[in-house]
Amino acid sequence: MSAQLVFASMAAVCFTVGGVFMKRAEGLEHAQPTALFLVLFGVGAALLSQSMRGAELATTYIIVLGLEAAFALAMGVVVFAEPLTLAKLAAIALIVAGIGLLRTA
């Protein structure tokens, strides 16, 4: 796995976990989750920046967004007991396939 993909994956994880804390912050009403999501988004942006070094902007950004979508679905199901439907699984499969195509393009 390339360093760029490692940084992109780590960025996606930071953005996703940051999203969990954003939800728990309930509109910035709770200080601790608000601080955590802000820190995680900052770290995610720094990792995204590293993943873009020497890479195409669009490809790298789409990879991070796609991974973030897949991770967010998983976190929604695990952390918030959101329903996992066949349509959601199919959508994530299409996103992952798209990421695969971008990596080869």
N, C-alpha and C positions, 0 to 999 in steps of 0.2 A: 504494500500500500504506500502510495506516495505521501510525502510530507504535506503536500497541499490538501490531499483528501483527509489526512488525519486532522489538520487544522480546521478544515471545513466541517468535519464530523463533530469536533469538539465545540465549534461555534454553534452548530445546530443544537447540541445538548444544552449549552448555556442558555440559548434563546428559549428552548422548550422549558427547562426548569425555571427560568425567569418568568415564563408565562404562567406557570403554576403559582408562583409567588404573586404575580400580578393579579391573578384571580382571587387569591387569598387576601390581597391588600384591599379589596372591595372599594375601588375608586380612590385609592390613596388614603383611606380612613385608618389603616393600621400601619404603624411606623415600621415594625420589624419586617413584615413581608414587602413593604414598599422599598425599604433600603436594600433588601436582598434582590428584588427583581432589578433594581437600578444597577447594582453591582454586577449581576449576572449579564445584563444586557451590555454593559460596558466591556466586560471580559469577552463576551461573544463578539462584539464589534472588533475588538483587538485581534481575536483569533481569525475572524473573517478577513481582516486586513492582511494578516500573514498568509492566509490561504490564497489570496489574490496576487501575491508576489509572483510575477512571471506567468500569470495565467490570464485567460480571457475573463473579463468582468461578467458578461452575461452567463457564461457557462458556470463559473464558480458560484455566482449568486443564486442561480437556479438550483444548483446542487444543494446548497445550504437550505434554501427554502423547501425543497423537496424532502430532504432528510428531516427538517424541522416539522413538516406536516406529518410524516410517519411517526416521529417521536411523540408529537402532540396527541395523535390518536391513541398511542399506547398509554401515555400518561393520563389521558382522559378516562380510559377504560380502567386502569389500575388505581389511580388516585381518587378520581371523582365518580367511579362506578357508572360511567356513561355507557350506553349500549353499544355493542360492537355488532354491526350489521354486515350482511353480505355486500351491500352497496359500498359501505365504507372500505371494506377489504379490497373490493375491486378497484376503487378509486386509488387507494394506496399502491396497489399492484401496478396500475398505470403510471403513477408518479415514479415508482422505483424503476420501471422499464424505461421511462423517459430519461431518468438520470443515467441509466446504463447507456442509452443511445448518445447522450451528450458526452459521456466519457470517451466514446469511440469516434465521435465526429471531429 
